[in-house]
Amino acid sequence: MFQKWTIVALTAIVLVFSCTAIMASTNTMGIAEKQTINFTAPTIVGGTVLPAGRYNVTHQMNGQTHVMIFKKIGGKSEAQTNCSLVPLKEKASNTEQRYSTNAQNQHILQGITFEGDKATHVLAQ
C-alpha cells in the first residue's frame, strides 16, 4: 500500500514540474522568452548598429513596456529596443524579419515574427 502511494506521489511531482517547464517556455503574451536571429548584414536595432551575425533575443518587461534585448552569440555586440506586440490569429508558421533602409543604405529592423509565436514584434524607432 505504501509503495502505491509513493508511486502516485512521484508521478504527481513529475507532472507538476513538466507542466511548469512547458508554461515557462511561452508566456501569457504567446511569445517565447528567448529566440535566436541571424543578421546577414549590419543592422540597426534601437539606434545601435549591430554587425552581421547570430544573436540571442530575450524579452524583458519594464513596467508596461516590452523591451527586446539582442546579444551577439560569441561576441560583445548588444542592443535593446522597446517594442509593441501585435497578436496574430494563429501561431506563426515561419520566422520573418521586416526592414527599412536609410539614406546610407543601412538595414533598420522594423519588426520580427518568430515561428511558433502568437504575436509579432513591432520595434520602436
TARAUR-V497372 format. One record per residue. N is the residue number from 0. PSI is psi in degrees with one decimal (999 if undefined). D_CENTER is the distance of its C-alpha to the mean C-alpha in Angstrom with 1 decimal. Layout:
n:N psi:PSI d_center:D_CENTER
n:N psi:PSI d_center:D_CENTER
This chain:
n:0 psi:-46.0 d_center:47.4
n:1 psi:-39.6 d_center:45.5
n:2 psi:-38.6 d_center:43.8
n:3 psi:-45.4 d_center:42.6
n:4 psi:-34.5 d_center:41.0
n:5 psi:-43.6 d_center:39.3
n:6 psi:-43.5 d_center:37.7
n:7 psi:-44.4 d_center:36.6
n:8 psi:-44.8 d_center:35.2
n:9 psi:-39.6 d_center:33.3
n:10 psi:-42.8 d_center:31.9
n:11 psi:-41.1 d_center:30.7
n:12 psi:-45.4 d_center:29.0
n:13 psi:-41.5 d_center:27.1
n:14 psi:-43.4 d_center:26.1
n:15 psi:-46.0 d_center:24.8
n:16 psi:-38.3 d_center:22.7
n:17 psi:-45.5 d_center:21.3
n:18 psi:-39.9 d_center:20.4
n:19 psi:-42.4 d_center:18.8
n:20 psi:-40.3 d_center:16.6
n:21 psi:-44.6 d_center:15.6
n:22 psi:-32.2 d_center:14.9
n:23 psi:-24.7 d_center:12.8
n:24 psi:-26.8 d_center:10.3
n:25 psi:142.0 d_center:9.4
n:26 psi:-172.6 d_center:10.4
n:27 psi:-17.5 d_center:13.0
n:28 psi:-6.3 d_center:11.0
n:29 psi:23.6 d_center:10.1
n:30 psi:149.8 d_center:6.3
n:31 psi:146.5 d_center:5.1
n:32 psi:-29.9 d_center:5.0
n:33 psi:137.2 d_center:4.3
n:34 psi:172.3 d_center:4.4
n:35 psi:151.4 d_center:7.5
n:36 psi:149.4 d_center:9.2
n:37 psi:125.0 d_center:13.0
n:38 psi:124.3 d_center:15.1
n:39 psi:-9.0 d_center:18.7
n:40 psi:161.9 d_center:20.3
n:41 psi:138.1 d_center:20.0
n:42 psi:136.4 d_center:17.5
n:43 psi:124.5 d_center:17.6
n:44 psi:117.0 d_center:14.6
n:45 psi:33.8 d_center:15.8
n:46 psi:-4.2 d_center:19.2
n:47 psi:132.2 d_center:18.6
n:48 psi:118.8 d_center:19.5
n:49 psi:132.3 d_center:17.3
n:50 psi:158.8 d_center:19.4
n:51 psi:147.4 d_center:18.6
n:52 psi:-174.4 d_center:16.7
n:53 psi:136.6 d_center:13.7
n:54 psi:143.2 d_center:10.8
n:55 psi:137.3 d_center:8.3
n:56 psi:121.3 d_center:5.3
n:57 psi:164.3 d_center:5.1
n:58 psi:143.2 d_center:5.9
n:59 psi:140.8 d_center:9.6
n:60 psi:126.2 d_center:12.2
n:61 psi:91.3 d_center:15.5
n:62 psi:-120.6 d_center:17.8
n:63 psi:-0.3 d_center:16.9
n:64 psi:126.4 d_center:14.8
n:65 psi:124.4 d_center:11.0
n:66 psi:134.6 d_center:10.1
n:67 psi:134.5 d_center:7.5
n:68 psi:125.7 d_center:8.9
n:69 psi:121.8 d_center:9.6
n:70 psi:125.4 d_center:11.9
n:71 psi:132.0 d_center:14.1
n:72 psi:122.9 d_center:14.7
n:73 psi:19.8 d_center:18.4
n:74 psi:-174.5 d_center:19.0
n:75 psi:-6.4 d_center:19.1
n:76 psi:138.4 d_center:17.5
n:77 psi:145.3 d_center:14.9
n:78 psi:156.3 d_center:14.0
n:79 psi:151.3 d_center:12.4
n:80 psi:149.3 d_center:12.6
n:81 psi:154.1 d_center:12.8
n:82 psi:161.4 d_center:11.4
n:83 psi:145.9 d_center:12.6
n:84 psi:129.4 d_center:11.2
n:85 psi:115.5 d_center:13.7
n:86 psi:143.7 d_center:14.2
n:87 psi:155.5 d_center:15.0
n:88 psi:-29.3 d_center:18.2
n:89 psi:170.3 d_center:16.7
n:90 psi:140.7 d_center:13.7
n:91 psi:134.8 d_center:12.8
n:92 psi:-13.6 d_center:15.0
n:93 psi:169.4 d_center:13.5
n:94 psi:132.9 d_center:11.0
n:95 psi:140.7 d_center:12.6
n:96 psi:136.0 d_center:12.7
n:97 psi:131.1 d_center:15.2
n:98 psi:158.5 d_center:17.5
n:99 psi:172.7 d_center:20.7
n:100 psi:135.6 d_center:23.4
n:101 psi:-176.2 d_center:25.4
n:102 psi:-25.8 d_center:29.1
n:103 psi:10.6 d_center:28.5
n:104 psi:30.9 d_center:26.7
n:105 psi:145.2 d_center:23.4
n:106 psi:132.7 d_center:20.1
n:107 psi:116.3 d_center:18.2
n:108 psi:121.9 d_center:14.6
n:109 psi:-33.5 d_center:14.9
n:110 psi:159.7 d_center:11.9
n:111 psi:138.5 d_center:9.2
n:112 psi:122.4 d_center:9.1
n:113 psi:137.7 d_center:7.2
n:114 psi:132.1 d_center:10.0
n:115 psi:-15.1 d_center:10.4
n:116 psi:157.3 d_center:8.5
n:117 psi:11.3 d_center:11.2
n:118 psi:152.9 d_center:10.3
n:119 psi:150.1 d_center:10.0
n:120 psi:123.8 d_center:9.0
n:121 psi:113.8 d_center:12.4
n:122 psi:143.9 d_center:12.6
n:123 psi:146.5 d_center:15.7
n:124 psi:999 d_center:18.5
